[in-house]
Amino acid sequence: MLDTAPTIFPQLWGWAVPRSSPNSPMYVGVIIKPVTPIRAPVLPADEIALYIKKGWIADSKQARHLDRAFPRDVNGRPIILRRWIRAVLRRACRALGYPEDVVRKILDFEIVDEKGIATNYAYVYGPKPFIYTRPIFGKEGKNLSETYEYLSSVHIIAFVARVDASVVDKFVAALAYGGRYVGLMSGTKMGHGRFEIETYISTDPAKAHEFITTRIKNLLPQE
């Protein structure tokens, strides 16, 4: 049924990678489970205002003060861009001491749909992102604040990555390392953005997406 056993960080199981020709890509179904809050990026105020008007932001008195929010697709679902995941992988690869040719192949991954066509963004599943306002102590004792959306342990980020077959094991290891020691998005020096992963490796993008769908149903029944 499964091409390989799912890998769940921090237990990086050994797995038998499905056979493929050296030049064939592999497809990695990835489930990211936040351990500490994952903070949204800064977006233009008019874009955030439009999201609020459409009802895509959680109903909260804090919403009108948002400085950071996750971008949305046409249906209002929060998305995570490939470049943000790539940034985690870059730092993880550097920390793990991977050779440059390996790093280059890992960073060339694409996020794909069921047919293997690149979309290069991941979906967020679960409730609407939560909102938090944190105080910022400015110069001369001025009290400032920043309001942002964030993802918590009740959310999931999921995607299928097309990866060079020669580095697929290192791709998974780097992402797992990045989840524990690097972090996704901002505030990582304060411990934000940490996550755990589950992965499923296949030669077929549709099977990798099937894994994601099944895991989301198990982890988030409301979805």
Helices and strands as residue ranges (DSSP letters): E 7-8, E 25-34, E 38-39, H 45-53, G 63-65, E 79-81, H 82-96, H 100-107, E 110-112, E 121-125, E 130-137, G 139-141, E 143-151, E 156-164, G 165-167, H 168-177, I 178-182, G 188-190, E 195-202, H 205-219
